[in-house]
Amino acid sequence: MSILPAAALALAWTAYLPIGLQYLALGACSALALRSLARQQRLEAIVRHPIFIAALALWAWLALSSAWSPAPAATIVSHLWMYALPLLALPLAFALEPPAARRALLHFIAASTVVAAFVLLDAIDLLPLPDELPFRRPFVDVLGNQRIAFSILLALAGVIALHLAIEAREGRSRGLLLAATLLCLAALTQQDRRTGMLSAPLLLAVLALAQPRMRGRRMQVLVLVVLGALAVTLGSSHVRDRFNEGLAELQAYDPAGPVDTSWGMRARMAQVTGALVLERPLVGHGVGSWVTRWRERVRGDPILTEHTTPHNEYLLLAEQGGAIALLLAGLLWVQALRGVHRHGAAALPALLVLVAMTWAAGFNVVLRDAKFALMLLSLAMITWAAARAAPAARPPQPRESATAKTGERAAEPPTPIR
């Protein structure tokens, strides 16, 4: 009996746990998936799959760019490792059976609901845990990029739960999924990361446009999404203050002066990185080069030199690999979108994950930073597996075939990769 389904459930529960546990769970799933595919003689089909080829082409170009990168060898290896993660995670999408993948998706929603409850209890000072307990930190007190990653995951969990509630045939299941949606989206308003707050209405809009059962009511649902987002913004001083803070930082930004605000630093990174891209627009400065080039241009400003990424995946790829890297990344995105389209309505959760990654990449490095990459890639693989068509039932065989008479056993055709 395969232990891959159990490993996938464990992977889903690590979504909000330390990165080391996420690495361990994803690594175990990938190894088990490779073993399963090898036994079924399906490895060659994966290597020929368009998504694998596109991901490999991007990685190979970035590896080649190390020839002209000024970065230290350790930095180059670190970057290439992160960009290889899609290749290493891909077997899970084709080895995990759809029913097991759907169970793993439900467990991710359950884990997100637990975290949402912690966030909401903390917001009203009812969290029954003292501040000094170390295991409280992973759920409530995370900081920086990990906090942003949590907000994206909560938005994804809430909207995927809503989609599953719409599809549910049983009233009890629908009620539990709707409760999970409300908890996750409510926690977003208290978790204070703007990326997640904006992700939720975007993903709800995508759901309204793509959900088959909303056909004929899509414009009405879109209007409800917009009105709901406005109501939350106007009704929550916490949400309003966060966006007003960001807008004030941008308005106060001086391209030639010092900067010490969050959005001001992002604006400076976009300004400097854009100039770096224009210096070598076709081939870039080489993989891992951003930190070296960035610190050359902001020398003497400690608050800026401590940054290790430009907080934008597209700018980072363009700076490292130029237009060629962006073209190859675009090809990978197109192949993923084609796969989602080919699987139809069953791939709606996979579409939501793809949209979340595409959106978040404009404000964070979702491939380069493990805090984003590990769980977003894991969810991409799980939702892809859930969308795969179940193998067709084999036709009944006669009791005694020609091969049986000769004592030979008919070969079983491998399950196709889709």
N, C-alpha and C positions, 0 to 999 in steps of 0.2 A: 504494500500500500504506500502511495506517494506521501511524503511529508511536506511537499511543496505548499499545499493549501494551508496547513498549519503555520508554515513559515510566513506566508502572505498575511495571515491574520496578525501575527506578531509584528510584521512590518507596519501594518496599519496602526497598531497601538503605539508605535515609537514616534509618531508624527510630531509630538510635542515634547519628546524626551531629548536628552543630550545627543549631540552629533555622533559620538562614538557608538551609541546603541543603534542609531540609524544606519551607520556604516555597516555594523555587524549584521543587522537584519537584511539590508539590501544585498550585501555580499553573500549571505547564506542563500537568499532567494535566487540570486543569479547563478550560483554554483549548482543548486538543485535543478534550476531550469535548464542549464546546459546539460546536466546529466540526463534529464528526462528527454530532451530533444535528441541527444546522441543515441539513446536507446531506441528512439523512434526513427532514426536516420533522417532527421529533418534539419540538421545543422547547415547543410549546403543550401537549402532553400532560404534560410535566414540571411546567409552571406550574399545571396543574390537579390534580396529584397530591396526595393528602391529607397526605403528609409535608412537601412543600414549603409547602403552605398553612399547616400548623401551625407550622413553623419561621418562616415569614414573619409570622404573627400574633404570635408571641413577640417577634420583633425589632421589629415595628412598635409594640408596646406599650412596650417599653423605650425606643425612640426618642421616643415621645410623652412618656415620663416625664422626658426631659431638660428639659422645660418647667419642672419644679419641683425640679430637681436643683441642689444647691449646688456641684457639682464644676466645676472649670475646663473650658473647652471642649476642650482637648487630652485630658483624661481621659475626657470623654464620648465623643469620637470614637474613642479607643482601645478603650473597652468595646464600643461599637456595632460596631466592626470585628470584634472577636473573636466576638460573637454572630451576626455575618453569615457566619462561616466555614461553618456547616452548609449554608447556601444556596449558597455558592460551590462547595462540595465535592460536592454532590448529583449534578450531571450525570455525574460519574465512575461512579456506581453504575449508571447506565442506558446509558452509551455503551460501557463496557468489556465485551467479550464474555466469557461464562462461562469458556471454556477459558483465556483470557488472565488473567482474574482468579484462577483457581486456580493458575496458574503464579506470579503475583505473591505469592500467599499462601505458596507453597512457598519462594519467595525470602526472604520475611520470616522464615520459620522458619530458613532457612539463616543469615541475618544474626544472628538471635538466638542460634543455636548458636555462632557465632564469638564473640559477646560473652560467652556463658556460659563458653566455654573460657578466655577471658582472665581472667574472674573467678575461676574455679577454679584456674588456674595461679598467679594472684597470691596466692590464699589459702594455697597451699603453697610460696610463695616460689620458684616455678619460672618466673615470667614472664620471658622472655629480653629484657627491655627496661629500660634504665635509667630511673629515676624522672624524670630531667630531660627526657626526650624529650616534646615537646608533643603528639604524636599518640597517646600512651598515655592521656591524660586522658579523651577521650570514652568510653572503654570501661571504665575501672576507677576513676578518681579523681573522677568527677562527684559533685556535692554537692547538698544541698537538694532542691528539687522535681524536678530532673532525675533525681536518683538514685531518687526515688519512682516517677517515670514509667518508668524502666528496669525497676524491679521488677515493675510491672504488665505491661509488655510481655513480660518473660520468662515470667511466669505465663501470659499469653495464648498465647504461642508454644508453651509446653510442653503445654498442654491441647489446643490446636488440633492440634498434631502427633499427640497420642494419638488424637484423633478420626479424623484422616486415616489413621493406622496401622490402626485398627479397620476402616475402609472399604477399605483397600488390597487389591487383588487379587493383587499380586505380592509374593513373600516378601522380595525384596531391598529394595523400597520400604518395606515394613512394618518391616524391621529398622532402616533408616536413620531413619525417623520415630520409632521407639521410642527409639533412641539420642539423638535430638534432645530428646525429652521428658525423658529422664533427665538430660541435661546441663543443660537450662534449669531444671528443678526443683531440681537439686542446687545450681546457682549461686544460686538464691534464698536458700538457707540461709546462704550466705556474703556475699550482697550487703547484708544487714542492715537492709533497710527492712521495717517491720512490715506496711505496706499490701500489699506483694507477697506476703509470707509468708502472710497471711490470704486473699489473693485466690486462691491456688493451690487450697487445699482447697475453697473455695466453688465455683470453676469446675469442679473435678473432680466435685463433688456434682451440679452442673447437668448435666454430661455424663452422669453415671450415670442421671439421671432422664429425659433427653431422647434419648439415643442409642438408635435403634430396635433395634440388635442386642443391647442389654442388656435387652430386655424379658423379664420373667420372672426376671431376676437382679438387679434394681435394688436391692433391699434388701441383698443380699449385698455388692454393690459399694459402696453407701453405708457399710456397716459397715467395709469395707476402707479406705475413704477416711478415716473417723474414726480408725480404729486406726493408719493410716499417719501421720496428722497428730500423733497422740499420741506415736507412736514417735519422730518427728523432734524433737518438743518435748522429750521426756524424754532422748533420746539426744544432742542437740546442746546443749552448754553455751552456745554462741554465741546460738542461738535463744532459749533459756531466759532468758539474761541480758537480751536486748533487751526481752522482754515483762515481766520482773520490774522492769526499769528504768521502763517506762511505768506499770505499776501503782503503783509506789512514788511516782512523780511525782503521780499523781492522788490518792493517799491523803494526800500532804503539801500538797495545794492548799488555800489559804485564800482564799475568795471576797472577803474584805475586805483582804487583805494583799498584799505584793509578790510577784511571780512571776518566775522566771527559768529554768524548765524547759520542755522541748518540749511535753509533754502538759499541763502547767500553763498555758502560754500558750494552747493550744487551748481549754482549759476557760474561760479568761478571755474569749477571743474569742466562744465560744458564749454565755457569760453576757451580755456587753455587746450582742452582735448580737441576741440574743433580745429584750432590752429595747428596742432600736431598732425591731424588727419590731412590737412591741406598741404603739409610739407611733403608727405609721401602718400598721395591719394590712391595709388594703384596697389602697392604691395605692403604698405604700412612699415612700422618700425621694428616688427618682429614680436613673436610671442613673449609675454612677460615683460615687455619693455616699458609699460605705462608708468610704473613707479619711478624708474630711472629718469625718464623724460619729464615727468611731472615735477619731481624734486629739483631738477635742473632749472625749472622755470619759476618755482615758488620758493627758491632758496632763501633762508633767513626768516621764514614765517612758520613757527612750530605748529600752529593749529592746523595748517594746511599740509605740511609735509608728512603728518602722521597718517594720512589717507593712503589706502593701497589700491583703490579702484575709483573710477569716475562716477560710480553709482548709475551707470547706464550701459546695458549690455551692447547696444548697437554702437555707441561711441567707442567702447573698449575693443570690440571686434574690428572696427574700422581703423583704430589707431594701431592695432597689432598686425592685422593682415590686409588692410586697405579694402578697396572696392571688391577685390577677389573674395576676401573672407565674407563680406556682406552678401555677395552674390551666392556663395555656397550655403550660407546660413539661410538665405531666402529660399534656395532650392530645398533645403531640409524642411522648412516650414510648409512649403507648397506640397511636398510629398506627404507630410503629416495631415494636412488639410484634405488632400485627396483620399487618404485612407479613411478619415472620419466620414467624408461624404459617401464613400463606397459602402460603409457599414450602416448608413442610414440612421433611423431614429434611435437605434440601440447605442449609437456612439455619441449621444448628446452629452453625457458626462465627460467623455474624452474631449469633445469640443470645448466644454467649459474650462477644462484644465489647460487646453491650448490657448484659449483666449486669456486666461489669467496669467500664463507665462508670458505671452506676447505683450500684455499690458504692463505687467510688473517689470519687464525688461527695460522699459523706458525710464524707470526710476531706481532700478537696482541691477546688480549683475547676477541674474538668475542661473546662469550656467557656471560662472566662475566662483561664486560663493556657495560653499557647501550648505550653509544655513537655508538657502533657497533650493539649491539643486537637488539635494538628496530626496526630500519628500515630494517636490513637484514632479521630478522624474519618476519616482515610485508611483505616484498617483496617475501619471500619464500611462505607465505600463499596466497598472491595475484596471483603469477604465478602458484601455484598448482591449485587454483580455476579456473584459466583461462584454464588450461589443461584438466579439467574434461569434460567428454562427456556430452553433453546436454541430458536431459531426453528424452527417445524415445517418439514419438508421440503416443497418446493413440488411439487404433483402434476405428472406429465409433461404437457406441452402437445402437442396435435396438431401435425403438421408444418405445416399450413396452416390457420389459424383465420380466422374471419370478419373480424377486424380486420386480419389480414395481407393479405387480399384487397383491402381498401380502402386499403391503404398506411398505416394508422394503427397506432400502437404502444400496446398496453395499458398503463395506468398500474399501477405496482407499489405495493401498499398498504404503508404504513409499518409497521415492527415495533412492536407494542404495548408501552407502558410498563407494567411490573408492579412 
